């Protein structure tokens, strides 16, 4: 592959803009075109970004543009067709999370990428937030020792109802948390859950109420456990996220995605802490996590590496979501499919 990667982008909404700006900040990337089913949006986005080419059809774009990869940020229930079209054309693809709202669709995407010999990546951008990067450095250096547990909270304001279903919280938000729990702890083999919907009375009769607060227990393959408090019933003003990773060598805590990361070694009263720089604004805002994720995708492809996280990470997160749903509906611990 050449020293620069040519990328086309599908989807001109708000998250799509963050992806596209991320590619434009990457020295090794050339964003050659944007596409949206709404041609006016595509034209406006091209003008906003200062690029020449825009399309309202993926087929037309792929016929006319030389690119090695396509970035897909359509609405989450509409990922399947554009991803499959681009994979079928032999393009590497990065897809916004969740990979799909359907396991069958996600499995088909992963299979198609393997069939075509191209890469399918997913935007779990939290892995690239500076605090999590530092936490991973400590974790990989063995600072935690043998893992015992991970305790995580991911809670923020969100809807009490959605036409996308009563479990939409898991797909829209908590797939991020599930990915982080797998990233640090390894494969999750079983789950159990309790759910609540404290705002049920506020939902209109014609709407589908969501389960908006969940207490999820997870079991790893290697004698460790995790807990996840998942909610749409708090507020964005509150700290939305905290992860505590504990082992026999120490404990790592990441606060609020970007606020700080802390390392507490066992039997050592000296605490090590990472905090973002106030002179680097991209480290102080969640939007700043998109650019390093886009750059990693580009650099992995240029180096001949399979980009991580990948489609299989997205698929496995959905399998865990499915197990959580079945655990609630069947009132029992449910094992997670692994292959």
Secondary structure by P-SEA (a helix, b strand, c coil): cccbbbbbbccccaaaaaaaaaaaacccccccccccccaaaaaaaaaaaccccccccaaaaaacccccbbbbbcccccccaaaaaaaaabbbbbbcccccccaaaaaaaaaaaaaacbbbbbcccccccaaaaaaaaaaaacccccccbbbbbbbccccccccccccccccccaaaaaaaaaacccccccccccccccccccccccccccccccbbbbbcccccccccccccccccccccbbbbbbcccbbbbbcccccbbbbbcccccbbbbbbbbccccccccccaaaaaaaaaaaaaaaacccccccaaaaaaaaaaaaaaaaaaaacbbbbbbcc
